[in-house]
Structure formats: structure tokens, C-alpha cells
Amino acid sequence: MISLSFILRSLAACICVLFVSCGEGVTPLMKAAKEGSTAQIDTLLQEKAAVDEQSKYGWTALMFACWQGHDDAVETLLEAGADPNISSSTVPSSFETVAGHPPSTALQEAIRNKHTGIAKTLIKAGAKLDPASVARAGGLGDLDFLRYLKSQGADFNTPSENAFAASALCAAASAGHSSAVRWLLANGASPNLVAASSTALIEAIRSDQPAIVRLLIQHGADVNLAPGHMGESPLYIAATKYTHERNYENNLSIIRELLRSGADPQQKKGYSQETPLETLAIQKANTEKGLQEADNETYRSRLQQSLEHQNTIIRLLKQQR
């Protein structure tokens, strides 16, 4: 009679083969780390498994353990000499484990997944406070963790190359963490730092965060700074971006705040040389056309709300010309 333990071991082996066969190159040690199995990690290390072996796209067992938040597995791997500063490459979307993932490190994975205790363990073990890790920390809104990073020498004014967490201030502004934005500004974060072709003000605008927009402007954010090759000003973005109907009031509050603070409604987008009003005229024409052609009442209602919102923005901009 086949035992249950034999069946489970066989199933685990099949899963491991699946990971390897799909071309990702996940080793038994990586799989054990991902599952948090310290007993299996110990066994594999005793059998001389390479602690820093990397998958096809650069992931290590330590990165898998940090991703999943397995404290004991992380400590076991570090005690075995795992390097916390290995970087991965981009993982394509078709893979089984970390599909569609940007380049990363163990520290970035710990912070991205809110495992701040593991992040502290990694830093104590020598993990470097790279710009992407510091930027991701801003997005957590955890003031105690930000204070810890500062005590460890974190630089809040070095841009990250990750567009989803361009800087600590950008990430905090995008996530709507007012207290973290306020703390970062009080601790030297520049409100006009350009990171990944963006600024904290632009991130707050894109996320419809009027209170944070106001806070950044009060601390010196430049309302006419248009970074990146597109050359879109904060006002251009606020006036022309897609906004869900639940955020129309927030969007209008932001536009009013920008205009009160000296945003130039005539400033042209660098790429197309259009003013916000010129782009809005095109968008309004498309909305009107959609309204005429719509045969669904719910869709028509949404288009009508959108048209009214566009008209309100146009009136606000014209008042400032």
C-alpha cells in the first residue's frame, strides 16, 4: 500500500519539475525557501546545495523567502552565507513563480511585500539600501520603518529607476500616505526631485490626492515643473488624465489648487505642443461623439458625467487665461 508521505513527496517532486521544466530554473532549495520549509532547507544545505544559485532570471532562495515573508527561512539562509545583495533581471509574464516581475533584490522583495522585520534582518546582514528599496519603503507609509531607514543612512533624494516606486516621496504621495509625505518632507526629501520622469506632485495628481497636492505645494513643489520627454505639466496631467467618476471632485479640487498656486494654463505639453485646453477640446469632441453613438443607457450616463466634468475643467482653465 502506498503511504501518504510517499504521495506527498512525489507531488512535491512533480511541482519542482514543473517549475524547472517551464524554463525558470527553480531549484529544490528555492522551492523550499518559497514554502518556508526550514527543515528541508537545512537538509538541502547539508547536501551541499548552492545557497546563492540563481534561477534563469536571477532569483535566489533568499529572494523567494523574502518575497513570501518566511522569517526563519531567511535567517537560516543568511546564516548559511546567502548574499543579500544579489540582483535579479526581469521575469517575463509567462513564468510560474514570479511572473511579470521587474528586476529586484531580497531587500526590495521584503519591503514590497510589507515584511519590514525581514527587511531589518537583511540590512543587519549587510543588504545595501539601494534607491529602489528606499523608494518602496515610502509606499508603505510606515513611519517607524522610515525612521529606521534614516538611522541606517537611507538617502531619500536618490531617484530609483523603478517607475512604480520612483522615490520614497513619490511612492508615499501615490499611495496617499499623508503622514509619510509630511515626515519625508520634514526629513529632507525634495518635493521637486525628478525620478523616473515624474515628481511627487505628479504622482499625487495621478492618484487624485488633493490633500497631498496641497501639502507638497506648501513645501515648495513647483506647479509648472514638467519632467520627462513628454513634457507634461502638473496642470496638463490633472486636466487631461482619465479620472474615474468617483474621483471627479478630488480632481477638480486639485485643478483649483494648482491654478491658485500659479500653474500656467497656457503651458504646452512638450511632446505635442498642446495646451490643456487644446487637448481637452479633442477629448470633449470624442466624448460627444461617443454620447451620440451610445445605445446603452448606463454607458450614456457615464459619458454624460464625463462630458460635464470636462466642461467644468474647461471653464476653470478659461477663467485663468
KOLZANU-436098 format. One record per residue (C-alpha): x negated, y negated, z; residue in three letters; residue number from 1. Coordinates in nm, 2 decimals. Each point is the difference from the previous one (the first is absolute). Layout:
N
<east=X north=Y up=Z residu=ala num=NUM>;
...
end
This chain:
321
<east=0.00 north=0.00 up=0.00 residu=met num=1>;
<east=-0.14 north=-0.34 up=-0.10 residu=ile num=2>;
<east=-0.05 north=-0.23 up=0.30 residu=ser num=3>;
<east=0.14 north=-0.35 up=0.03 residu=leu num=4>;
<east=-0.35 north=-0.14 up=0.05 residu=ser num=5>;
<east=-0.12 north=0.17 up=-0.32 residu=phe num=6>;
<east=0.28 north=-0.16 up=-0.19 residu=ile num=7>;
<east=-0.08 north=-0.34 up=0.15 residu=leu num=8>;
<east=-0.37 north=0.03 up=-0.08 residu=arg num=9>;
<east=0.09 north=0.10 up=-0.36 residu=ser num=10>;
<east=0.23 north=-0.29 up=-0.04 residu=leu num=11>;
<east=-0.26 north=-0.24 up=0.13 residu=ala num=12>;
<east=-0.25 north=0.14 up=-0.25 residu=ala num=13>;
<east=0.24 north=-0.04 up=-0.28 residu=cys num=14>;
<east=0.06 north=-0.36 up=0.09 residu=ile num=15>;
<east=-0.37 north=-0.07 up=0.01 residu=cys num=16>;
<east=-0.04 north=0.17 up=-0.34 residu=val num=17>;
<east=0.28 north=-0.22 up=-0.13 residu=leu num=18>;
<east=-0.19 north=-0.32 up=0.11 residu=phe num=19>;
<east=-0.32 north=0.12 up=-0.16 residu=val num=20>;
<east=0.16 north=0.14 up=-0.32 residu=ser num=21>;
<east=0.17 north=-0.34 up=-0.07 residu=cys num=22>;
<east=-0.35 north=-0.14 up=-0.04 residu=gly num=23>;
<east=-0.02 north=-0.21 up=0.31 residu=glu num=24>;
<east=-0.26 north=0.22 up=0.16 residu=gly num=25>;
<east=0.14 north=0.01 up=0.36 residu=val num=26>;
<east=-0.21 north=0.23 up=0.21 residu=thr num=27>;
<east=0.12 north=0.22 up=0.29 residu=pro num=28>;
<east=-0.16 north=-0.26 up=0.24 residu=leu num=29>;
<east=0.19 north=-0.28 up=-0.15 residu=met num=30>;
<east=0.32 north=0.19 up=0.02 residu=lys num=31>;
<east=-0.06 north=0.08 up=0.36 residu=ala num=32>;
<east=-0.08 north=-0.36 up=0.08 residu=ala num=33>;
<east=0.32 north=-0.11 up=-0.18 residu=lys num=34>;
<east=0.20 north=0.23 up=0.22 residu=glu num=35>;
<east=-0.19 north=-0.09 up=0.32 residu=gly num=36>;
<east=-0.11 north=0.36 up=0.07 residu=ser num=37>;
<east=-0.30 north=-0.05 up=0.22 residu=thr num=38>;
<east=-0.04 north=0.37 up=0.05 residu=ala num=39>;
<east=-0.03 north=0.06 up=-0.37 residu=gln num=40>;
<east=-0.23 north=-0.30 up=-0.04 residu=ile num=41>;
<east=-0.23 north=0.15 up=0.27 residu=asp num=42>;
<east=0.00 north=0.34 up=-0.17 residu=thr num=43>;
<east=-0.08 north=-0.15 up=-0.34 residu=leu num=44>;
<east=-0.28 north=-0.22 up=0.14 residu=leu num=45>;
<east=-0.15 north=0.31 up=0.17 residu=gln num=46>;
<east=0.01 north=0.17 up=-0.34 residu=glu num=47>;
<east=-0.21 north=-0.29 up=-0.13 residu=lys num=48>;
<east=0.28 north=-0.19 up=-0.19 residu=ala num=49>;
<east=-0.15 north=-0.33 up=-0.13 residu=ala num=50>;
<east=0.16 north=-0.26 up=0.23 residu=val num=51>;
<east=-0.04 north=-0.28 up=-0.26 residu=asp num=52>;
<east=0.09 north=0.19 up=-0.31 residu=glu num=53>;
<east=0.22 north=-0.22 up=-0.23 residu=gln num=54>;
<east=0.30 north=0.09 up=-0.21 residu=ser num=55>;
<east=0.00 north=-0.08 up=-0.37 residu=lys num=56>;
<east=0.10 north=-0.35 up=0.08 residu=tyr num=57>;
<east=-0.22 north=-0.05 up=0.30 residu=gly num=58>;
<east=0.22 north=0.09 up=0.30 residu=trp num=59>;
<east=-0.16 north=0.16 up=0.30 residu=thr num=60>;
<east=0.14 north=0.21 up=0.28 residu=ala num=61>;
<east=-0.04 north=-0.30 up=0.23 residu=leu num=62>;
<east=0.21 north=-0.22 up=-0.24 residu=met num=63>;
<east=0.28 north=0.26 up=0.00 residu=phe num=64>;
<east=0.00 north=0.02 up=0.38 residu=ala num=65>;
<east=0.01 north=-0.38 up=0.03 residu=cys num=66>;
<east=0.28 north=-0.02 up=-0.26 residu=trp num=67>;
<east=0.21 north=0.24 up=0.20 residu=gln num=68>;
<east=-0.09 north=-0.14 up=0.34 residu=gly num=69>;
<east=-0.16 north=0.31 up=0.16 residu=his num=70>;
<east=-0.21 north=-0.15 up=0.28 residu=asp num=71>;
<east=-0.15 north=0.33 up=0.11 residu=asp num=72>;
<east=-0.09 north=0.10 up=-0.35 residu=ala num=73>;
<east=-0.17 north=-0.34 up=-0.06 residu=val num=74>;
<east=-0.21 north=0.03 up=0.32 residu=glu num=75>;
<east=-0.09 north=0.36 up=-0.09 residu=thr num=76>;
<east=-0.12 north=-0.10 up=-0.35 residu=leu num=77>;
<east=-0.19 north=-0.30 up=0.13 residu=leu num=78>;
<east=-0.18 north=0.21 up=0.27 residu=glu num=79>;
<east=-0.10 north=0.23 up=-0.29 residu=ala num=80>;
<east=-0.16 north=-0.30 up=-0.17 residu=gly num=81>;
<east=0.27 north=-0.11 up=-0.25 residu=ala num=82>;
<east=-0.09 north=-0.33 up=-0.17 residu=asp num=83>;
<east=0.28 north=-0.26 up=0.07 residu=pro num=84>;
<east=-0.12 north=-0.22 up=-0.28 residu=asn num=85>;
<east=0.05 north=0.22 up=-0.31 residu=ile num=86>;
<east=0.22 north=-0.17 up=-0.26 residu=ser num=87>;
<east=0.24 north=0.18 up=-0.24 residu=ser num=88>;
<east=0.09 north=-0.09 up=-0.35 residu=ser num=89>;
<east=0.36 north=-0.05 up=-0.14 residu=thr num=90>;
<east=0.21 north=0.31 up=0.02 residu=val num=91>;
<east=0.24 north=0.04 up=-0.31 residu=pro num=92>;
<east=0.37 north=0.03 up=0.07 residu=ser num=93>;
<east=0.03 north=0.36 up=-0.12 residu=ser num=94>;
<east=-0.20 north=0.15 up=0.29 residu=phe num=95>;
<east=0.14 north=0.20 up=0.29 residu=glu num=96>;
<east=-0.14 north=-0.17 up=0.31 residu=thr num=97>;
<east=-0.07 north=-0.37 up=-0.02 residu=val num=98>;
<east=0.16 north=-0.06 up=-0.33 residu=ala num=99>;
<east=-0.02 north=-0.35 up=-0.15 residu=gly num=100>;
<east=-0.25 north=-0.13 up=0.26 residu=his num=101>;
<east=-0.25 north=-0.28 up=-0.03 residu=pro num=102>;
<east=-0.36 north=0.03 up=0.11 residu=pro num=103>;
<east=-0.02 north=0.03 up=0.37 residu=ser num=104>;
<east=-0.20 north=0.10 up=0.31 residu=thr num=105>;
<east=0.08 north=0.18 up=0.32 residu=ala num=106>;
<east=0.04 north=-0.34 up=0.19 residu=leu num=107>;
<east=0.23 north=-0.14 up=-0.27 residu=gln num=108>;
<east=0.22 north=0.32 up=0.02 residu=glu num=109>;
<east=0.02 north=-0.03 up=0.38 residu=ala num=110>;
<east=0.10 north=-0.36 up=-0.01 residu=ile num=111>;
<east=0.23 north=0.03 up=-0.30 residu=arg num=112>;
<east=0.20 north=0.27 up=0.19 residu=asn num=113>;
<east=0.00 north=-0.19 up=0.33 residu=lys num=114>;
<east=-0.23 north=0.24 up=0.18 residu=his num=115>;
<east=-0.19 north=-0.28 up=0.18 residu=thr num=116>;
<east=-0.13 north=0.24 up=0.27 residu=gly num=117>;
<east=-0.18 north=0.20 up=-0.27 residu=ile num=118>;
<east=-0.12 north=-0.32 up=-0.16 residu=ala num=119>;
<east=-0.17 north=-0.10 up=0.33 residu=lys num=120>;
<east=-0.16 north=0.35 up=0.02 residu=thr num=121>;
<east=-0.13 north=-0.04 up=-0.35 residu=leu num=122>;
<east=-0.14 north=-0.35 up=0.07 residu=ile num=123>;
<east=-0.18 north=0.13 up=0.31 residu=lys num=124>;
<east=-0.14 north=0.28 up=-0.22 residu=ala num=125>;
<east=-0.15 north=-0.26 up=-0.24 residu=gly num=126>;
<east=0.28 north=-0.06 up=-0.25 residu=ala num=127>;
<east=-0.07 north=-0.33 up=-0.18 residu=lys num=128>;
<east=0.27 north=-0.27 up=0.03 residu=leu num=129>;
<east=0.03 north=-0.05 up=-0.38 residu=asp num=130>;
<east=0.23 north=-0.27 up=-0.14 residu=pro num=131>;
<east=0.27 north=0.24 up=-0.10 residu=ala num=132>;
<east=0.03 north=0.15 up=0.35 residu=ser num=133>;
<east=0.01 north=-0.35 up=0.16 residu=val num=134>;
<east=0.26 north=-0.10 up=-0.25 residu=ala num=135>;
<east=0.22 north=0.30 up=0.06 residu=arg num=136>;
<east=-0.02 north=-0.08 up=0.38 residu=ala num=137>;
<east=0.17 north=-0.33 up=-0.06 residu=gly num=138>;
<east=0.30 north=0.18 up=-0.15 residu=gly num=139>;
<east=0.06 north=0.20 up=0.32 residu=leu num=140>;
<east=0.08 north=-0.32 up=0.20 residu=gly num=141>;
<east=-0.17 north=0.16 up=0.30 residu=asp num=142>;
<east=-0.17 north=-0.28 up=0.20 residu=leu num=143>;
<east=-0.18 north=0.23 up=0.24 residu=asp num=144>;
<east=-0.16 north=0.18 up=-0.30 residu=phe num=145>;
<east=-0.09 north=-0.33 up=-0.17 residu=leu num=146>;
<east=-0.16 north=-0.12 up=0.33 residu=arg num=147>;
<east=-0.20 north=0.32 up=0.01 residu=tyr num=148>;
<east=-0.12 north=-0.04 up=-0.36 residu=leu num=149>;
<east=-0.11 north=-0.36 up=0.08 residu=lys num=150>;
<east=-0.20 north=0.13 up=0.30 residu=ser num=151>;
<east=-0.17 north=0.24 up=-0.24 residu=gln num=152>;
<east=-0.10 north=-0.28 up=-0.24 residu=gly num=153>;
<east=0.28 north=0.02 up=-0.26 residu=ala num=154>;
<east=-0.01 north=-0.26 up=-0.27 residu=asp num=155>;
<east=0.35 north=-0.13 up=-0.08 residu=phe num=156>;
<east=-0.12 north=-0.21 up=-0.29 residu=asn num=157>;
<east=-0.16 north=0.25 up=-0.23 residu=thr num=158>;
<east=0.24 north=0.10 up=-0.28 residu=pro num=159>;
<east=0.10 north=0.36 up=-0.06 residu=ser num=160>;
<east=0.02 north=0.13 up=-0.36 residu=glu num=161>;
<east=0.33 north=0.18 up=0.09 residu=asn num=162>;
<east=0.29 north=-0.20 up=-0.13 residu=ala num=163>;
<east=0.24 north=0.16 up=0.26 residu=phe num=164>;
<east=-0.22 north=-0.13 up=0.28 residu=ala num=165>;
<east=-0.20 north=-0.28 up=-0.14 residu=ala num=166>;
<east=-0.10 north=-0.15 up=0.34 residu=ser num=167>;
<east=0.12 north=0.04 up=0.36 residu=ala num=168>;
<east=0.20 north=-0.33 up=-0.03 residu=leu num=169>;
<east=0.15 north=0.10 up=-0.34 residu=cys num=170>;
<east=0.11 north=0.33 up=0.14 residu=ala num=171>;
<east=0.15 north=-0.15 up=0.31 residu=ala num=172>;
<east=0.18 north=-0.26 up=-0.20 residu=ala num=173>;
<east=0.14 north=0.25 up=-0.24 residu=ser num=174>;
<east=0.12 north=0.23 up=0.28 residu=ala num=175>;
<east=0.17 north=-0.29 up=0.18 residu=gly num=176>;
<east=-0.21 north=0.02 up=0.32 residu=his num=177>;
<east=0.02 north=-0.36 up=0.12 residu=ser num=178>;
<east=-0.19 north=0.07 up=0.32 residu=ser num=179>;
<east=-0.29 north=0.16 up=-0.19 residu=ala num=180>;
<east=0.00 north=-0.29 up=-0.25 residu=val num=181>;
<east=-0.02 north=-0.24 up=0.29 residu=arg num=182>;
<east=-0.27 north=0.19 up=0.18 residu=trp num=183>;
<east=-0.21 north=0.04 up=-0.32 residu=leu num=184>;
<east=0.02 north=-0.38 up=-0.07 residu=leu num=185>;
<east=-0.10 north=-0.07 up=0.36 residu=ala num=186>;
<east=-0.29 north=0.23 up=-0.04 residu=asn num=187>;
<east=-0.15 north=-0.15 up=-0.31 residu=gly num=188>;
<east=0.18 north=0.16 up=-0.29 residu=ala num=189>;
<east=0.01 north=-0.24 up=-0.29 residu=ser num=190>;
<east=0.36 north=-0.08 up=-0.13 residu=pro num=191>;
<east=-0.15 north=-0.07 up=-0.34 residu=asn num=192>;
<east=-0.22 north=0.31 up=-0.04 residu=leu num=193>;
<east=0.05 north=0.14 up=-0.36 residu=val num=194>;
<east=0.01 north=0.38 up=0.01 residu=ala num=195>;
<east=0.10 north=0.23 up=-0.28 residu=ala num=196>;
<east=0.12 north=-0.30 up=-0.19 residu=ser num=197>;
<east=0.24 north=-0.10 up=0.28 residu=ser num=198>;
<east=0.02 north=-0.19 up=0.32 residu=thr num=199>;
<east=0.19 north=0.05 up=0.33 residu=ala num=200>;
<east=0.25 north=-0.27 up=-0.11 residu=leu num=201>;
<east=0.07 north=0.17 up=-0.32 residu=ile num=202>;
<east=0.05 north=0.34 up=0.18 residu=glu num=203>;
<east=0.24 north=-0.16 up=0.24 residu=ala num=204>;
<east=0.19 north=-0.15 up=-0.30 residu=ile num=205>;
<east=0.02 north=0.33 up=-0.18 residu=arg num=206>;
<east=0.14 north=0.16 up=0.32 residu=ser num=207>;
<east=0.26 north=-0.27 up=0.06 residu=asp num=208>;
<east=-0.15 north=-0.10 up=0.34 residu=gln num=209>;
<east=0.09 north=-0.37 up=0.05 residu=pro num=210>;
<east=-0.12 north=-0.02 up=0.37 residu=ala num=211>;
<east=-0.34 north=0.12 up=-0.11 residu=ile num=212>;
<east=-0.01 north=-0.23 up=-0.30 residu=val num=213>;
<east=0.07 north=-0.29 up=0.24 residu=arg num=214>;
<east=-0.27 north=0.12 up=0.25 residu=leu num=215>;
<east=-0.26 north=0.03 up=-0.27 residu=leu num=216>;
<east=0.07 north=-0.34 up=-0.14 residu=ile num=217>;
<east=-0.02 north=-0.15 up=0.35 residu=gln num=218>;
<east=-0.35 north=0.16 up=0.02 residu=his num=219>;
<east=-0.12 north=-0.15 up=-0.32 residu=gly num=220>;
<east=0.11 north=0.24 up=-0.28 residu=ala num=221>;
<east=-0.03 north=-0.18 up=-0.34 residu=asp num=222>;
<east=0.34 north=0.00 up=-0.15 residu=val num=223>;
<east=-0.15 north=-0.06 up=-0.35 residu=asn num=224>;
<east=-0.27 north=0.26 up=0.00 residu=leu num=225>;
<east=0.05 north=0.23 up=-0.30 residu=ala num=226>;
<east=-0.25 north=0.29 up=0.02 residu=pro num=227>;
<east=-0.07 north=0.27 up=-0.25 residu=gly num=228>;
<east=0.01 north=0.02 up=-0.38 residu=his num=229>;
<east=0.37 north=-0.05 up=-0.01 residu=met num=230>;
<east=-0.03 north=-0.34 up=0.17 residu=gly num=231>;
<east=0.34 north=0.01 up=0.17 residu=glu num=232>;
<east=0.05 north=-0.26 up=0.27 residu=ser num=233>;
<east=0.19 north=0.09 up=0.32 residu=pro num=234>;
<east=0.30 north=-0.21 up=-0.12 residu=leu num=235>;
<east=-0.01 north=0.17 up=-0.34 residu=tyr num=236>;
<east=0.01 north=0.34 up=0.16 residu=ile num=237>;
<east=0.27 north=-0.09 up=0.25 residu=ala num=238>;
<east=0.22 north=-0.15 up=-0.27 residu=ala num=239>;
<east=-0.03 north=0.27 up=-0.27 residu=thr num=240>;
<east=-0.06 north=0.33 up=0.18 residu=lys num=241>;
<east=0.27 north=0.27 up=0.03 residu=tyr num=242>;
<east=0.18 north=-0.05 up=0.33 residu=thr num=243>;
<east=0.26 north=0.24 up=0.13 residu=his num=244>;
<east=0.33 north=-0.16 up=0.08 residu=glu num=245>;
<east=-0.04 north=0.07 up=0.37 residu=arg num=246>;
<east=-0.31 north=-0.23 up=0.00 residu=asn num=247>;
<east=0.14 north=-0.29 up=-0.20 residu=tyr num=248>;
<east=0.03 north=-0.23 up=0.31 residu=glu num=249>;
<east=-0.36 north=0.09 up=0.10 residu=asn num=250>;
<east=-0.12 north=-0.07 up=-0.35 residu=asn num=251>;
<east=0.17 north=-0.34 up=-0.01 residu=leu num=252>;
<east=-0.14 north=-0.09 up=0.35 residu=ser num=253>;
<east=-0.35 north=0.07 up=-0.13 residu=ile num=254>;
<east=0.05 north=-0.21 up=-0.31 residu=ile num=255>;
<east=0.13 north=-0.29 up=0.21 residu=arg num=256>;
<east=-0.30 north=0.04 up=0.23 residu=glu num=257>;
<east=-0.25 north=0.00 up=-0.28 residu=leu num=258>;
<east=0.16 north=-0.31 up=-0.16 residu=leu num=259>;
<east=0.00 north=-0.19 up=0.33 residu=arg num=260>;
<east=-0.36 north=0.09 up=0.04 residu=ser num=261>;
<east=-0.11 north=-0.14 up=-0.33 residu=gly num=262>;
<east=0.03 north=0.29 up=-0.25 residu=ala num=263>;
<east=-0.01 north=-0.14 up=-0.35 residu=asp num=264>;
<east=0.30 north=0.12 up=-0.21 residu=pro num=265>;
<east=-0.18 north=-0.11 up=-0.32 residu=gln num=266>;
<east=-0.30 north=0.22 up=0.07 residu=gln num=267>;
<east=-0.03 north=0.25 up=-0.29 residu=lys num=268>;
<east=-0.07 north=0.36 up=0.01 residu=lys num=269>;
<east=-0.36 north=0.04 up=-0.13 residu=gly num=270>;
<east=0.08 north=0.30 up=-0.21 residu=tyr num=271>;
<east=0.30 north=-0.12 up=-0.20 residu=ser num=272>;
<east=-0.02 north=-0.38 up=0.08 residu=gln num=273>;
<east=0.37 north=0.01 up=0.11 residu=glu num=274>;
<east=0.14 north=-0.20 up=0.29 residu=thr num=275>;
<east=0.23 north=0.17 up=0.25 residu=pro num=276>;
<east=0.30 north=-0.18 up=-0.17 residu=leu num=277>;
<east=-0.11 north=0.12 up=-0.35 residu=glu num=278>;
<east=-0.02 north=0.36 up=0.12 residu=thr num=279>;
<east=0.32 north=-0.03 up=0.19 residu=leu num=280>;
<east=0.18 north=-0.12 up=-0.31 residu=ala num=281>;
<east=-0.10 north=0.32 up=-0.18 residu=ile num=282>;
<east=0.11 north=0.21 up=0.29 residu=gln num=283>;
<east=0.33 north=-0.18 up=0.03 residu=lys num=284>;
<east=0.07 north=0.06 up=-0.37 residu=ala num=285>;
<east=-0.07 north=0.37 up=0.04 residu=asn num=286>;
<east=0.23 north=0.01 up=0.31 residu=thr num=287>;
<east=0.28 north=-0.18 up=-0.19 residu=glu num=288>;
<east=-0.04 north=0.24 up=-0.30 residu=lys num=289>;
<east=0.02 north=0.30 up=0.24 residu=gly num=290>;
<east=0.31 north=-0.14 up=0.16 residu=leu num=291>;
<east=0.18 north=-0.03 up=-0.33 residu=gln num=292>;
<east=-0.09 north=0.36 up=-0.10 residu=glu num=293>;
<east=0.06 north=0.17 up=0.34 residu=ala num=294>;
<east=0.29 north=0.24 up=0.01 residu=asp num=295>;
<east=-0.04 north=0.10 up=0.37 residu=asn num=296>;
<east=0.16 north=-0.22 up=0.26 residu=glu num=297>;
<east=-0.26 north=0.07 up=0.27 residu=thr num=298>;
<east=-0.28 north=-0.08 up=-0.24 residu=tyr num=299>;
<east=0.18 north=-0.31 up=-0.12 residu=arg num=300>;
<east=0.04 north=-0.12 up=0.36 residu=ser num=301>;
<east=-0.37 north=0.05 up=0.06 residu=arg num=302>;
<east=-0.09 north=-0.19 up=-0.31 residu=leu num=303>;
<east=0.23 north=-0.28 up=0.10 residu=gln num=304>;
<east=-0.17 north=-0.03 up=0.34 residu=gln num=305>;
<east=-0.34 north=0.00 up=-0.18 residu=ser num=306>;
<east=0.12 north=-0.28 up=-0.23 residu=leu num=307>;
<east=0.12 north=-0.21 up=0.29 residu=glu num=308>;
<east=-0.33 north=0.05 up=0.17 residu=his num=309>;
<east=-0.20 north=-0.10 up=-0.31 residu=gln num=310>;
<east=0.22 north=-0.31 up=-0.03 residu=asn num=311>;
<east=-0.07 north=-0.10 up=0.36 residu=thr num=312>;
<east=-0.38 north=0.04 up=-0.05 residu=ile num=313>;
<east=0.02 north=-0.21 up=-0.32 residu=ile num=314>;
<east=0.18 north=-0.28 up=0.19 residu=arg num=315>;
<east=-0.26 north=0.00 up=0.28 residu=leu num=316>;
<east=-0.28 north=-0.02 up=-0.25 residu=leu num=317>;
<east=0.16 north=-0.28 up=-0.21 residu=lys num=318>;
<east=0.05 north=-0.21 up=0.32 residu=gln num=319>;
<east=-0.38 north=0.00 up=0.04 residu=gln num=320>;
<east=-0.10 north=-0.10 up=-0.35 residu=arg num=321>;
end
